[in-house]
Amino acid sequence: MRRTILRLLVALMMVAGLVPTATSALAAVPNMWGFAYVDVAMGPPPPAHQGLWTAGSVSSAPAGPTGLVEVRFPNTPLLDGVAHVTAVTPIPAWCQVHSWTFVAPDLRVLVQCYRFSGTPVFVPFTIAYEQSSGLLPPPRALGYVYYDGSSVVSSYNSNAGLNSVAPGPPGVWTVTLPGLPSTPTGNLQVTAVDSVKPARCKVGNWAPTAAGQVVEVRCYDATTNPVKTGWTLSYTREQAIIGGANPPKHFAYTMDESPTTAGPYPPSPAWSYNNAGGLNTVQDALPYRAVTFPTVGQLPDDVQVTAFGPGHQYCHLGGLWTVSSSNAYVDKVVCFSGTAFTKQRTFVTYASTT
């Protein structure tokens, strides 16, 4: 019933010109999107780091307990989309999606952040939301899943495949995105979704088959124990995390496949892409890792980070990225094992609306 009502609302907004209508099967990726860097609990995010598919401004406000923040995307219905968040802090902490809902006419996303061990805390974070429909011509590809801990709530596949989730041992799930590239190519982002308890999630393994993309999601509690929780997963190939190609006019992604290499080194083009043709590189900036996305740096922009590996380690942004001379410098990617700095493979994605 909720989805039926929301679809009716979207239909009405289309009539009003608030939601773009597809002119062909390939014309609706994405339908809606938004992002923001939320550096204060109350007030609008910096204009340099927020973007929206329609007119309006993203806003944030405290939503109750410590660390719980409401982010509003104006004139944005909730319809089969996904949200991702990344903490922006040098301390051992993370942010997760608490919940999201439609409060007419806005999308209302609640974000909760925690220190390692589970103490609620407010830290700055980035957030990105998108909702897509339609198809994409290869090699471009996009897929996402929102799993609430028991079932798939929201799903999209740019090849019209039916995404599926298979639970494994506690805190482990296997996601299949059929019809998407059958090799490890592209970028992945994963975010925990839990309104009750601390939870953080990551990519545990990435093993595509002839059937398509196959991704293992692993989630942990406030310390190091596997935990059953909800999560969102997005897969992109030659697409931005917010779904589109124009906008965003500039985007890039990479995986730090060799975090013990001092660098700078260029990761494999299989999982490192720059839509302006630049060569992405990764290097040490101890205790951080630094990613350079050349020629795509434009404001306003967004960055998301996800850890990759079978253990309980977690990664985020240790500080805000910078843009200079059309280059984006994500020079504070930080990973922790408990409360200690560590090196970990990471997926990093960058998108600009200009």
Secondary structure, 3 states (H helix, E strand, C coil): CHHHHHHHHHHHHHHHCCCCCCCCCCCCCCCEEEEEEECCCCECCCHHHEEECCCCCCEEEECCCCCEEEEEECCCCCCCCEEEEEEECCCCEEEEEEEEEEECCEEEEEEEEEECCCCECCCCEEEEEEECCCCCCCCCEEEEEEECCCCEEEEEECCCCCCEEEECCCCEEEEEEECCCCCCCCEEEEEEECCCCCCEEEEEEECCECCEEEEEEEEECCCCCECCCEEEEEEEECCCCCCCCCCCCEEEEEEECCCCCCCCECCCCCCCEECCCCCCEEEEECCEEEEEECCCCCCCEEEEEEEECCCCCEEEECCCCEEECCEEEEEEEEEEECCEEECCEEEEEEEECC
